[in-house]
Amino acid sequence: MYENTEKMLKAVSGAVEIEDGETIVTGEERLVGGVIDDLIRTATLHDDEKTKSAARWIIRESAQALGIYPASINDLYLARGRGEVKGDFSVPAVNIRFLTYDVARALFRAARRNNSLAFIFEIAKSEMGYTFQQPGEYAPNIIAAAIRERHRGPVFIQGDHYQLKAKNFRKDAAAEKESVKKLISDSIAAGFFNIDIDSSTLVDLDRPTIDEQQKDNYEVTAELTRFIRGIEPEGVTVSVGGEIGEVGHKNSTEEELIAYMEGLNASLPGGMTGISKVSVQTGTTHGGVPLPDGSIADVKLDFDTLERLSRLAVERYGLGGAVQHGASTLPDELFDKFPAHRCNEIHLATGFQNIVFESPRFPDEVKRAMNAYIMEHFADERNPGWSDEQFLYKLRKKGWGPYKKQLWDMPGVTIDAVCRELEDKFDFLFRKLKSVDTRDVVLEKVRPVRVSAPKPF
């Protein structure tokens, strides 16, 4: 880790040069061979914010000099809505909660093996809190991984579930919306050019009509979409996602989708680009439902609902299609059903966490320490009747942030072994979701836009 900005600039010389405000990669082999590892460790773990900011800026500018750029998937999805994209593939959106740099490297390797550019890195608003990863840290980890793995082309980084809490909204709607706007601003500045607005929490099923039930949802989505369009970088149309049914609750209907879309479109100025996709509920739950022995209950997922809603989203509203949440813990044999039922995008998170925790290569002492931390600090979140296995399964995600540095400091051979297991899973998902050989269509529809941030030193 570099001690300060001055020493960092000297150390990267021969790999990266900054001349008249322009960043030039003069030695990619040196950059990939070690400099990028030191830069991202500095950008993630350094105590001094100025040094962190300098490392993050160098990473982003070096990537763009190499032809690696944060991008919006909006144009690909809207082209799909117009029938211009051939092939039924589902785009995997991967939430990374731990070892972000190394896990992202594994995903880039699997994507290259499958000739794919149709994949997304994402992190939810809630995950940012318990993993200690704000947008300004998460995006550089993804971009640094792209450099390390010699990726070229777009990198889709997404803010997942930018959610409004119903209780807070009822108490002070303006303040709750403002907090999400602040997060959106920080995210776009960091290179998140894909934002999923989740105001489905505001749906009120006690209201007499479906339009009234969805009204707060579509009005807030419209307001936040207008806000995004006002701050997005020149040349970039941020991909905005909407959501009509809260994950884990009742399954969505066509009538709800129509009410939401009609209300949303009527609430946007004429000519303004709206959402590119819509998340629906089909029977899943985030993270799955743990049984007393720690295993996961079977899920009855309604693929017919998924296909009907996705078809409606495409054919009537020109969207890329429907989005499936809470899918990573499903049985392997179900994943090829998603592209077969026109699922546009599928969000995957907890299953990767489970692979790591259950891996014989993950150090027992780290696992025990994280479990002890959860038992001590989150006892008040334990439901009556939960076994220890159920409690740890549901809450162990909250151990990643406090143990972030310890995870970074694990031996390289351990990290590599764990990430190879994840890479195998990513490879499986690319093939099952048919998101293979998508490089050409992505490059055809998504044009590169260089967006530079002000130099912080």
C-alpha positions as CSV (number, residue, x, y, z in Angstrom):
1,M,0.0,0.0,0.0
2,Y,1.4,3.4,-1.0
3,E,2.2,5.7,1.9
4,N,1.0,8.9,0.3
5,T,0.1,10.4,-3.1
6,E,3.7,11.7,-3.8
7,K,5.2,8.3,-3.2
8,M,2.4,6.7,-5.2
9,L,3.0,8.9,-8.3
10,K,6.7,8.0,-8.2
11,A,6.0,4.3,-7.8
12,V,3.6,4.1,-10.8
13,S,6.1,5.8,-13.1
14,G,6.9,3.5,-15.9
15,A,3.4,2.1,-15.9
16,V,1.3,5.2,-15.8
17,E,2.2,8.8,-16.7
18,I,0.1,11.9,-16.2
19,E,1.0,14.6,-18.7
20,D,-0.9,17.9,-19.0
21,G,-3.8,16.4,-17.1
22,E,-4.0,13.4,-19.5
23,T,-3.3,9.9,-18.2
24,I,-1.2,7.6,-20.4
25,V,-0.5,3.9,-19.8
26,T,3.2,3.6,-20.8
27,G,3.8,0.1,-19.4
28,E,0.8,-2.2,-19.3
29,E,2.9,-5.1,-18.3
30,R,4.2,-3.2,-15.3
31,L,0.7,-2.0,-14.4
32,V,-0.8,-5.5,-14.6
33,G,2.2,-7.1,-13.0
34,G,1.9,-5.5,-9.6
35,V,1.2,-1.8,-9.7
36,I,-2.6,-2.2,-10.1
37,D,-2.6,-4.5,-7.0
38,D,-0.9,-1.8,-4.9
39,L,-3.2,0.9,-6.3
40,I,-6.4,-0.9,-5.5
41,R,-5.2,-1.9,-2.0
42,T,-4.4,1.8,-1.4
43,A,-7.8,2.8,-2.9
44,T,-9.6,0.4,-0.6
45,L,-7.8,0.3,2.7
46,H,-5.7,3.5,3.1
47,D,-6.6,5.6,6.1
48,D,-6.0,8.9,4.3
49,E,-8.9,10.0,2.1
50,K,-6.8,12.1,-0.1
51,T,-4.4,9.2,-0.9
52,K,-7.4,7.0,-1.5
53,S,-9.0,9.5,-3.9
54,A,-5.7,9.8,-5.8
55,A,-5.4,6.0,-6.2
56,R,-9.0,5.7,-7.3
57,W,-8.6,8.5,-9.9
58,I,-5.4,6.9,-11.4
59,I,-7.3,3.5,-11.7
60,R,-10.2,5.0,-13.5
61,E,-8.2,7.2,-15.8
62,S,-5.7,4.3,-16.6
63,A,-8.6,2.1,-17.5
64,Q,-10.1,4.6,-19.9
65,A,-6.7,5.0,-21.5
66,L,-6.7,1.3,-22.1
67,G,-10.2,1.2,-23.6
68,I,-12.0,0.1,-20.4
69,Y,-14.9,2.3,-19.6
70,P,-17.9,2.4,-17.2
71,A,-21.0,2.1,-19.4
72,S,-24.8,2.0,-19.4
73,I,-26.6,-1.1,-20.6
74,N,-29.6,1.1,-21.5
75,D,-29.1,1.0,-25.3
76,L,-28.7,-2.8,-25.4
77,Y,-31.9,-3.3,-23.5
78,L,-34.0,-0.8,-25.5
79,A,-32.6,-2.4,-28.7
80,R,-33.9,-5.7,-27.3
81,G,-37.3,-4.0,-26.8
82,R,-37.3,-3.0,-30.5
83,G,-36.5,-6.5,-31.5
84,E,-33.0,-5.7,-32.8
85,V,-31.2,-8.1,-30.5
86,K,-31.2,-11.7,-31.5
87,G,-31.0,-14.6,-29.0
88,D,-32.8,-15.4,-25.8
89,F,-30.1,-14.7,-23.2
90,S,-30.5,-13.5,-19.6
91,V,-27.9,-11.0,-18.3
92,P,-26.4,-12.0,-15.0
93,A,-26.1,-9.2,-12.5
94,V,-23.7,-10.2,-9.7
95,N,-23.6,-8.6,-6.3
96,I,-20.2,-8.8,-4.8
97,R,-20.1,-8.5,-1.0
98,F,-16.5,-9.6,-0.2
99,L,-13.0,-9.7,-1.8
100,T,-14.5,-7.5,-4.5
101,Y,-11.3,-7.1,-6.5
102,D,-10.5,-10.8,-6.6
103,V,-14.1,-11.9,-7.2
104,A,-14.5,-9.4,-10.0
105,R,-11.3,-10.8,-11.6
106,A,-12.9,-14.2,-11.5
107,L,-16.0,-12.9,-13.2
108,F,-13.9,-11.2,-15.9
109,R,-12.0,-14.4,-16.5
110,A,-15.2,-16.4,-16.9
111,A,-16.7,-13.8,-19.2
112,R,-13.7,-13.8,-21.4
113,R,-13.8,-17.6,-21.6
114,N,-17.4,-17.3,-22.8
115,N,-16.9,-14.4,-25.1
116,S,-19.4,-12.4,-23.2
117,L,-19.8,-8.7,-22.4
118,A,-23.4,-9.0,-21.3
119,F,-22.9,-9.1,-17.5
120,I,-23.3,-6.6,-14.7
121,F,-21.5,-5.9,-11.4
122,E,-23.8,-4.6,-8.8
123,I,-24.2,-3.7,-5.1
124,A,-27.4,-3.0,-3.3
125,K,-28.0,0.1,-1.1
126,S,-28.3,-2.2,2.0
127,E,-25.1,-4.2,1.0
128,M,-23.1,-1.0,0.9
129,G,-23.9,-0.5,4.6
130,Y,-23.0,-3.9,6.0
131,T,-20.1,-4.6,3.6
132,F,-18.5,-1.2,4.2
133,Q,-18.4,-0.5,0.4
134,Q,-19.7,2.9,-0.8
135,P,-19.8,3.6,-4.6
136,G,-16.5,5.5,-4.5
137,E,-14.8,2.3,-3.3
138,Y,-16.8,-0.4,-5.1
139,A,-16.4,1.0,-8.7
140,P,-12.5,1.2,-8.5
141,N,-12.4,-2.4,-7.4
142,I,-14.3,-3.5,-10.4
143,I,-12.3,-1.3,-12.8
144,A,-9.0,-2.4,-11.3
145,A,-10.0,-6.0,-11.8
146,A,-10.8,-5.2,-15.5
147,I,-7.3,-3.8,-15.8
148,R,-5.7,-6.8,-14.1
149,E,-7.5,-9.2,-16.4
150,R,-6.8,-7.2,-19.6
151,H,-10.5,-6.7,-20.2
152,R,-11.4,-4.3,-23.0
153,G,-14.7,-2.5,-23.6
154,P,-17.7,-1.6,-21.5
155,V,-18.0,-2.4,-17.8
156,F,-21.5,-2.3,-16.4
157,I,-21.6,-1.2,-12.8
158,Q,-25.1,-1.1,-11.2
159,G,-26.7,0.3,-8.1
160,D,-29.1,-2.4,-7.0
161,H,-32.3,-1.8,-4.9
162,Y,-31.9,1.9,-4.4
163,Q,-34.8,1.6,-2.0
164,L,-37.1,3.9,-0.1
165,K,-38.3,2.7,3.3
166,A,-42.1,3.0,3.5
167,K,-42.1,4.0,7.2
168,N,-39.6,6.9,6.5
169,F,-41.5,7.9,3.4
170,R,-44.8,8.2,5.3
171,K,-43.1,10.3,8.0
172,D,-41.1,12.6,5.7
173,A,-41.3,11.8,2.0
174,A,-39.0,14.7,0.9
175,A,-36.2,13.6,3.2
176,E,-36.4,9.9,2.2
177,K,-36.3,10.9,-1.5
178,E,-33.4,13.2,-0.9
179,S,-31.3,10.5,0.8
180,V,-31.8,8.3,-2.3
181,K,-30.9,11.2,-4.6
182,K,-27.7,11.7,-2.7
183,L,-26.8,8.1,-3.2
184,I,-27.6,8.3,-6.9
185,S,-25.4,11.4,-7.2
186,D,-22.5,9.6,-5.5
187,S,-23.0,6.5,-7.6
188,I,-23.0,8.2,-11.0
189,A,-19.9,10.2,-10.0
190,A,-18.2,6.9,-9.3
191,G,-19.1,5.3,-12.6
192,F,-22.4,3.6,-11.7
193,F,-24.3,4.2,-15.0
194,N,-27.0,1.7,-14.2
195,I,-29.4,2.5,-11.3
196,D,-32.3,0.3,-10.1
197,I,-34.9,2.3,-8.3
198,D,-36.9,0.2,-5.9
199,S,-39.9,2.1,-4.7
200,S,-42.0,-1.1,-4.7
201,T,-41.9,-0.8,-0.9
202,L,-44.4,2.1,-1.3
203,V,-47.0,-0.1,-3.0
204,D,-50.1,-0.1,-0.8
205,L,-52.3,-3.1,-1.5
206,D,-55.0,-1.8,0.8
207,R,-56.0,0.9,-1.6
208,P,-59.1,0.3,-3.7
209,T,-57.6,0.3,-7.2
210,I,-54.4,-1.1,-8.8
211,D,-53.5,2.4,-10.0
212,E,-53.8,3.8,-6.5
213,Q,-51.8,0.9,-5.1
214,Q,-48.9,1.6,-7.5
215,K,-49.3,5.5,-7.5
216,D,-46.5,6.3,-5.0
217,N,-44.3,3.7,-6.7
218,Y,-44.5,5.1,-10.2
219,E,-44.5,8.8,-9.1
220,V,-41.3,8.3,-7.1
221,T,-39.7,6.3,-9.9
222,A,-40.6,9.2,-12.3
223,E,-39.1,11.8,-9.9
224,L,-35.9,9.9,-9.5
225,T,-35.7,9.2,-13.2
226,R,-36.0,12.9,-13.9
227,F,-33.3,13.6,-11.3
228,I,-31.0,11.1,-13.0
229,R,-31.5,12.5,-16.4
230,G,-30.5,15.9,-15.0
231,I,-27.1,14.8,-13.7
232,E,-26.0,12.0,-16.0
233,P,-22.7,12.7,-17.8
234,E,-22.9,14.1,-21.4
235,G,-23.2,11.3,-23.9
236,V,-24.4,8.7,-21.3
237,T,-28.1,7.7,-20.8
238,V,-28.1,5.9,-17.5
239,S,-30.0,2.6,-17.5
240,V,-32.8,3.0,-15.0
241,G,-34.7,0.0,-13.6
242,G,-38.1,0.0,-12.0
243,E,-39.8,-2.5,-9.7
244,I,-43.5,-3.4,-9.3
245,G,-43.5,-6.0,-6.6
246,E,-41.4,-6.3,-3.5
247,V,-39.2,-9.4,-3.5
248,G,-40.6,-12.0,-1.0
249,H,-44.1,-10.8,-1.2
250,K,-47.1,-11.6,-3.5
251,N,-46.4,-12.4,-7.1
252,S,-46.8,-9.6,-9.6
253,T,-49.6,-9.4,-12.2
254,E,-50.0,-8.0,-15.7
255,E,-52.5,-5.5,-14.3
256,E,-49.9,-4.1,-11.9
257,L,-47.3,-3.8,-14.6
258,I,-49.7,-1.9,-16.9
259,A,-50.8,0.4,-14.1
260,Y,-47.2,1.1,-13.1
261,M,-46.0,1.7,-16.7
262,E,-48.9,3.9,-17.7
263,G,-48.6,6.0,-14.6
264,L,-44.8,6.2,-14.9
265,N,-44.8,7.2,-18.6
266,A,-47.5,9.8,-17.9
267,S,-45.4,11.3,-15.1
268,L,-42.3,11.8,-17.4
269,P,-41.8,14.7,-19.7
270,G,-42.4,13.9,-23.4
271,G,-39.3,12.6,-25.1
272,M,-37.5,11.7,-21.9
273,T,-36.0,8.2,-21.8
274,G,-37.7,6.2,-19.0
275,I,-36.8,2.9,-17.6
276,S,-35.1,0.1,-19.5
277,K,-36.4,-2.9,-17.5
278,V,-38.8,-3.8,-14.7
279,S,-38.3,-6.1,-11.7
280,V,-41.2,-8.4,-10.8
281,Q,-41.9,-10.9,-8.1
282,T,-42.4,-14.5,-9.1
283,G,-42.0,-16.4,-5.8
284,T,-38.4,-16.0,-4.7
285,T,-37.0,-14.5,-1.5
286,H,-33.6,-12.7,-1.1
287,G,-31.1,-15.2,0.1
288,G,-33.6,-18.1,0.2
289,V,-35.5,-19.4,3.2
290,P,-33.2,-21.3,5.6
291,L,-34.6,-24.4,7.4
292,P,-33.6,-25.3,11.0
293,D,-30.7,-27.4,9.9
294,G,-29.3,-24.6,7.7
295,S,-30.4,-26.0,4.4
296,I,-32.6,-23.9,2.0
297,A,-36.3,-24.6,1.5
298,D,-37.5,-25.4,-2.0
299,V,-39.0,-22.5,-3.9
300,K,-42.0,-22.5,-6.2
301,L,-41.0,-20.1,-8.9
302,D,-43.7,-19.0,-11.3
303,F,-41.9,-19.0,-14.7
304,D,-45.2,-18.5,-16.5
305,T,-45.7,-15.2,-14.7
306,L,-42.1,-14.2,-15.5
307,E,-42.6,-14.9,-19.2
308,R,-46.0,-13.1,-19.4
309,L,-44.7,-10.0,-17.7
310,S,-41.5,-9.9,-19.7
311,R,-43.3,-10.3,-22.9
312,L,-45.7,-7.5,-22.0
313,A,-42.8,-5.2,-21.0
314,V,-41.2,-5.8,-24.3
315,E,-44.1,-5.8,-26.7
316,R,-46.2,-3.0,-25.2
317,Y,-43.6,-0.8,-23.6
318,G,-40.4,-1.4,-25.5
319,L,-38.3,-2.4,-22.5
320,G,-35.6,-5.0,-22.4
321,G,-37.9,-7.2,-20.3
322,A,-38.5,-8.4,-16.8
323,V,-35.8,-8.8,-14.1
324,Q,-35.7,-11.7,-11.7
325,H,-34.3,-11.2,-8.1
326,G,-33.5,-13.7,-5.4
327,A,-32.3,-16.4,-7.7
328,S,-28.8,-17.4,-6.7
329,T,-29.9,-20.1,-4.2
330,L,-32.1,-21.9,-6.7
331,P,-31.2,-25.4,-7.8
332,D,-28.7,-25.5,-10.7
333,E,-31.2,-27.3,-13.0
334,L,-33.5,-24.2,-13.1
335,F,-31.2,-21.7,-14.5
336,D,-31.6,-22.5,-18.2
337,K,-35.4,-21.8,-17.7
338,F,-34.7,-18.1,-17.3
339,P,-33.6,-17.4,-20.9
340,A,-36.3,-19.9,-22.1
341,H,-38.9,-17.7,-20.3
342,R,-37.6,-14.4,-21.7
343,C,-36.0,-13.2,-18.4
344,N,-34.0,-10.1,-19.4
345,E,-31.7,-9.8,-16.3
346,I,-31.2,-12.0,-13.2
347,H,-29.8,-10.8,-9.9
348,L,-27.4,-13.2,-8.1
349,A,-25.8,-12.7,-4.6
350,T,-26.3,-15.0,-1.7
351,G,-25.4,-18.2,-3.6
352,F,-21.8,-16.9,-4.0
353,Q,-21.6,-16.1,-0.3
354,N,-22.7,-19.6,0.4
355,I,-20.0,-21.1,-1.9
356,V,-17.3,-19.2,0.1
357,F,-18.6,-20.1,3.6
358,E,-19.0,-23.7,2.7
359,S,-15.6,-24.0,0.9
360,P,-13.0,-26.2,2.6
361,R,-10.5,-23.6,1.4
362,F,-12.1,-20.8,3.4
363,P,-10.1,-20.5,6.7
364,D,-12.0,-22.0,9.7
365,E,-10.5,-19.3,12.0
366,V,-12.0,-16.5,9.9
367,K,-15.3,-18.2,9.6
368,R,-15.5,-18.8,13.4
369,A,-14.5,-15.2,14.1
370,M,-17.2,-13.9,11.7
371,N,-19.8,-16.1,13.2
372,A,-18.9,-15.1,16.7
373,Y,-19.2,-11.4,15.7
374,I,-22.7,-12.0,14.3
375,M,-23.8,-13.8,17.4
376,E,-22.6,-11.0,19.6
377,H,-23.6,-7.9,17.6
378,F,-26.9,-8.9,16.0
379,A,-28.7,-11.0,18.6
380,D,-31.6,-8.5,18.5
381,E,-32.3,-9.4,14.9
382,R,-32.8,-13.0,15.7
383,N,-36.4,-14.3,15.1
384,P,-38.0,-16.3,17.9
385,G,-37.7,-20.0,17.1
386,W,-34.6,-19.7,14.8
387,S,-31.9,-22.3,15.3
388,D,-28.3,-21.1,15.4
389,E,-27.9,-22.4,11.8
390,Q,-30.9,-20.3,10.6
391,F,-29.7,-17.2,12.4
392,L,-26.1,-17.4,11.1
393,Y,-27.3,-18.1,7.6
394,K,-29.5,-15.0,7.5
395,L,-27.1,-12.6,9.3
396,R,-23.6,-13.8,8.3
397,K,-23.7,-11.3,5.4
398,K,-23.2,-8.6,8.0
399,G,-19.7,-10.0,8.9
400,W,-18.1,-9.0,5.6
401,G,-17.6,-5.3,6.4
402,P,-16.0,-5.7,9.9
403,Y,-13.6,-8.4,8.5
404,K,-12.8,-6.7,5.2
405,K,-9.1,-6.1,6.0
406,Q,-8.6,-9.6,7.4
407,L,-10.1,-11.0,4.2
408,W,-7.7,-8.9,2.1
409,D,-4.8,-10.2,4.2
410,M,-5.6,-13.9,3.7
411,P,-2.8,-15.8,1.8
412,G,-2.9,-15.3,-1.9
413,V,-3.2,-19.1,-2.5
414,T,-6.3,-19.2,-0.3
415,I,-7.9,-16.3,-2.1
416,D,-7.1,-17.8,-5.5
417,A,-8.5,-21.2,-4.5
418,V,-11.8,-19.7,-3.2
419,C,-12.1,-17.5,-6.3
420,R,-11.5,-20.5,-8.6
421,E,-14.6,-22.1,-7.1
422,L,-16.6,-18.9,-7.8
423,E,-15.1,-18.7,-11.3
424,D,-16.5,-22.2,-12.0
425,K,-19.9,-21.1,-10.9
426,F,-19.7,-17.9,-13.1
427,D,-18.7,-20.1,-16.0
428,F,-21.7,-22.4,-15.4
429,L,-24.1,-19.4,-15.2
430,F,-22.9,-17.8,-18.4
431,R,-23.6,-21.1,-20.2
432,K,-26.9,-21.8,-18.5
433,L,-28.2,-18.2,-19.0
434,K,-27.0,-18.3,-22.6
435,S,-25.1,-15.1,-22.1
436,V,-22.3,-16.5,-24.3
437,D,-20.9,-15.0,-27.5
438,T,-22.6,-11.6,-26.7
439,R,-19.5,-9.5,-27.2
440,D,-20.3,-8.4,-30.7
441,V,-23.9,-7.4,-30.0
442,V,-22.9,-5.4,-26.9
443,L,-20.2,-3.6,-28.8
444,E,-22.7,-2.9,-31.6
445,K,-25.3,-1.3,-29.3
446,V,-23.2,0.2,-26.4
447,R,-20.9,3.0,-27.6
448,P,-17.9,4.1,-25.5
449,V,-18.1,7.4,-23.7
450,R,-15.1,8.6,-21.8
451,V,-16.2,10.3,-18.6
452,S,-13.3,11.8,-16.6
453,A,-13.4,13.0,-13.0
454,P,-11.5,16.1,-11.8
455,K,-7.9,15.2,-10.8
456,P,-7.9,15.2,-6.9
457,F,-4.2,16.1,-6.5
